[in-house]
Amino acid sequence: MTGVLGGAAAFVLWDVACVIVLRTFSICIPFAFPFHFYKQRERDLVASLQGRSRNICILVSGFLFFTCPLFLSSTAYDLLSGIKPDPAYYTGSAAVLVIMAIAGKYVGHGIWKKTHPYSLNP
């Protein structure tokens, strides 16, 4: 139970920290964003990233709000559950991070396409 709650807390705290940092760079994501799910979360991202470049959309929506919190929460779960890290653990974690980063790129690109529906760029 500790691992699950710790993983969820890591996820929410990462999102809160990212919202605070991004608001200092004029990307106005609502402070309630970490507590929104699926459709509302996507609407908030699309509204906040309207008119931003593709790279910013992929960085924010794909990596900062998809890949990093998932990887951080799974790592927190592992450490709080008593899983002992060994060389195989680190290799597996690196592989999971690469897979999540690839998935994050596609998630970020999907958000960018929603913020720029009439763009001719692929």
Buried (B, 14 or more C-beta within 10 A) or exposed (E): EEBEEBBEEBBBBBBBEBBEEBBEEEBEBBEEBBEBEEEEBBEBBBEBBEEBEBEBBBBBBBBBBBBBBBBBBBBBBBBBEEEEEEEEEEEEBEEBBEEBBEBBBEBBBBBBBBBBEEEEEE
